[in-house]
Structure formats: C-alpha cells, structure tokens
Amino acid sequence: MKRSIKQHIGVVLLSVLGMVLPFDPTTVQAATSVNPALSHAIKRHLPDWLKLYKHLHSHPELSYHEKETAGKLASHLQRLGFEVSTQLGGHGIVGVLRNGEGPTILMRTDLDALPIVEETGVPYASKVKTNDDAGTEVGVMHACGHDIHMSVWTGTTQLLTEMKDQWKGTLVAIGQPAEEKGAGAKAMLDDGLFEKFPVPDAAIALHVNAQTPSGTVGYVSGFALANVDSVNITLRGVGGHGAYPHTTRDPVVLAAQVVLALQTIVSREVDATQPAVVTIGSIHGGTKHNIIPNEVKLQLTLRSYTDEVRQTLIESIKRIVKGQAEAAGIPGDLMPIVELDDVFTPATYNDPDLMRLVISSLNKAIGEENVFELNPVMGGEDFGRYGRTEHKVPVCMLWLGAVDPKQHERFLKGEIKLPSLHSSQFAPLPETTIQTGVAAMTQTLLDLFQSKP
C-alpha cells in the first residue's frame, strides 16, 4: 500500500504570502463540515482551542528557545495517548498514534516566534521581552501565525483521537523548532526523524495567510515556495586618503559596480520562464568622509525554484564578483570572499497528485466557494525539506486565510492596507481561522487515511 499511496499523496504546506483573489468576502462563513460528528466536535472544543491560542500568543519563545511551548504541546499529545518523544533537533517533539493498518501521515506545526515588539493592541498581546542569542534585549511576538498553526494542530490531533473509528493508519504529529531560522526541519531530520519514527507516506502542514480572509483556504500545485540562500560578500581593496584615490584600490567603487553587475544575472543568465531573485539587502563599508576603506561587505538573498537555477545564481555571483575585482585592479591576494550560509531553505514542491486529493477534502470540509488557487511565491519555508530526503516523501502546501473578512473587504476597496506577516501589527482573526483550519486538516487527514491504491 505504501508505494501506491506515495504516488497519490504529498505534503500540504500553507505558505507565508499569497495572491489576493477578488471573491466576495461577505460569502465567507465559519467552516462547517459535511461530517456531522466533525462539525459537532469542532464547536464543542473551540473554546478550549481559543484559550490555548491566546496563551501561546501571549507566551511566545524565540527560535532554539521553545522549551515551554514544546512542553505544552508534548503534554497534550501524552494526554491523548500518543507515543511522545521530545528534544529532537533541539526542542522538537514527535507524537506517534498507531491506529491499525493503513497509511502513515506526518502533520507538522512550527513552534517559534519572532524578535518583534507587538503593536496589535489585542487584549492577549505579547509583552514578553528577552535577550536574543547576541545578548540584545528584544520583544517577542508570534507575528508569523505559528500560534494559529499550533492551535489547529492541537485541535486536529484531538479530533483524530476521538474519531479513531473513522480512519486506519499511523499519525506522526511533529512540533518543529526554529522554522524562522530555516533550520528546524534539517535539525529534526539530522537527529533521526525518519530513522527513529515511521517514515510517512505523506506530510501535511499549514500556514496562515495575511492577505486572504478567515474562513478560506488557498492552495498551490507544484512549486509553492522558493529555494532561499543567503550570501555574504567581502570586497577587499587598498584603503587610503580620500584626496589621493590614485594611491588606493577603492572597494566602495567596486561595490557599486558589483551591485549593478549582479542585476544582469536574472535578466541575462536565467531562462526568462524560470523565476529567480537576486537581492542585495545590506551594504556596509567605510567610517568617514575622507577615508577610502579597506573593505566593503554585502549581504544577498537568492530565490529560485529549481536546483539548476539555484546553481546558476551562485556560480554567476562568484564569477561576476571576481571579474569586477580583477577589472578594478585589486591585487590577487585581496580577491573578494564569497560565502554561502550553511543554512539553506529548499523549495517546497506540492505534489500535484496529492493536491488533487486534498482539494477534494477541502471542498468537503469548508465548501468549494471557500477554496481557491493561489500563485506560487518566492518566500521560503523549511517544511519542503521533509520531501527532499532519500525517502522521497511527497510534499504539498496550503494557505489558511486569517484576515477579518470585513477588513479584507475594505482592503479590496482600497480603503486600508493589511499588515503583512512578520509585522508588529499582524493579528489573525482567531476563532474562524482556527475553526476553518481544524475542519480542513481533520477532513483531509481522514480522507488520506482512507485512500485506496
């Protein structure tokens, strides 16, 4: 059965950004399932999930420091009867619920928050302040919706436990640390996620969308999220007095030439049909008006979908930077240093066969009028890494609308702008969003567990 399931199932992942579609927000309703037992259970448990959400929102923890958050979710799984393991890849948790012969499905939530001072004004707003890993005092906020993800994950595990007579198989529920660092999935895999625990036939996760209304779910088939690389470039030169530039080799001028030259990579070296982004996000050099410095530092982010385009971007940057330095007369022992960060976020590819099954489940769960297709984005999410191991687990991604429909209607009219994810003012509409997420995820898992060859 596993081979046939893998041909039809993938990983569902809701991404961080999405395309706004012009549907009528007044038609959006709180999700009710065609499954009467599911609808009743959601309404019965929703107050508890909202209470959990508000607690998680007001008690956020930074990446690599999710100890209390992980402990709370692990305790929840233990009460439900899962086999629970903790501290996998840091503060990662894994719960296994075996319910007879059938597919193995992985469902992920992320745990960490961001170093942001919250400015939403909601009664349960985070007031947490802590020192980050560099020792700087920062505010902490769930500005990327991981508190919603955890609440939906908690609700879904609870309902699947109560509805064990409606499915057969093995549920692997994981709580992943350090998603915001792009490192948590790799850490859990490196720590033996697919060696110590059942290898899934499919993996599923969701992510809130800050541009679509609560009560809806969006989907992308195929590439949904991009490869993300961070590149550090150190341009070296021969410093000196600003009045005598002919005695120097100016790295500031070199930096200007490099910045412009790098713009030709996407326009002239990448197939025009293949998405790619090269962004120089930071440039630092020099200390005073009349001093030509010895070096200038650049920080870049690279975005792509395919491994081939990713490699083209990296190799082109190395070639262009070296060539510009040579043209500027930089000595051979002062050639630029180009360094690629070790942490790489791979693209997320939503398996089309799985997505077809998932769309059917979403239509049943929340109504076809509330399910719509979105464009892929160049944001990154390390959930895609679960599909890039030797096991070739199918992966796929969904978007959970989180905006108050009334606010979304005003947005479509151009009356207001919506705060994005990672904004200090991002505040999901929790009740409808959690209700919709639990209905969508629970129905999808029930159907995947019942999939036939």
Steps between C-alpha positions, in 0.01 A plus 500: 500500500779745579630517144157576357424757769827679422389532140186682605577686823735789582574756763258787562667827595339839534741771393585836637368722221226463243317657208183686596204380299193718436236283665215645703603507869137515609459139385768373736355301787646314795594155378246225549572150380269262320613254766248562784723346767789723393289817500361423844842423644650823364228712658532311829878542528549843342495695831788287629701552182444875517622500858811312393555742210490803726741337743744413222469847353578671829787259587713488182854359490780569253657241269712243689330606827156337460526295820172594668306499171627153409424375850140618478443327167677182612275482807195536276611204286573288807149560635360383165696174514773575244847349535691821566869582452655837579816701429544377145715750313480742791157546653326295232226258604365189326174327583401168341142373506458149358150403395524177304619428148500792261700793368746695713440876489722768653343825622729784601465817699775751566567632850713815492423871505681811375707777667232768455329734746128439455280798408167332422311630803315171553426420868724192491793677330849383586692710748794261504851640483815291503861501389568353158799278426716811451406629845277782373168559675212448256125469508353163403185452292321232300494727195505209253198311628674203657261532795211440257689205350549344844134551593380336177752217546378448858137497392564262212690250715221514757223433246689221325543332837129528572409378149729195485209289379500702175859441387783246498872563488772684691504871577841658565443844653814711528571836661795655320733758654691780327290535186571873498872419476437255214678236704247299699399248234863418423575467872216253554595296193868499600394380845329196349138598432468250215720238668353496851137545399271367224584641157189678371321433176415871502560806716258786560524846657333836470596866517283803560464754221497868591331606175198266478187488717439270791270215404689421180785273393725559199717246323789483253580193291864445404762747617349705783801644685852579390854390568651759733874564524688767693832620355763714673750684281810675632653736244858584591713787378789727592382783721638850530429872502195619309706779347739255335282224348768416243707349783218262598283224360155620603262221618208747519513563127548127448190435711295737283615319186427160652149601607418611146667201335308253715174636359583338165489146640123468503447704183776342289610167648179335620234363265230767489234237578674402826437714812812636670586784738835654595459765770781694666349569840797653680814694409749629758837664460706794615512716811554862390454739210866522401615142560494236230445174695673167466179304451126512435257226599184399311220268609278337236192283492450266202165347404426230245287190448718247321839373614640588157402867526628511857841378385505751214442786744778388734759438231417822315546706816842347561609562141371859480647606834842361412490654152406843631781486755754409235377783275542742790861397547454334837818305591478122471540448873201731564245332273141515635374240744160351406342286774176304484318456832482140616126523568320460166124487467399273210202571278168345594341300220138409559439158351222545239346157560479562870362846442210364297403280795544786744285740296218247506528479878510879538185535294325257732639665812428868439306523174630536146427875501761546775780305327703672231829483311786741577816590317834357617722741694871557544484480879659202672390240755716211612208257502595416142809323633288206621439417136865509394641201684580161347149391594346740245202579719249697287465861615231762445386834657177689592419856617261561791324836469535702820363850429168626639271482190370851569854636503579302188201656324631846588842395372354396164331840476834672558390652830770338715825309474540166673802436722720224361638200678796598721329836565466623858133568416405161355207355696307204355128461561542200730156338536407454135860436396552219753156352429568498125852361544387212721213411266729508196786303656281241672292425191813484285669253733187287531482475121872432456488222756216343304673534160500182295766392243 
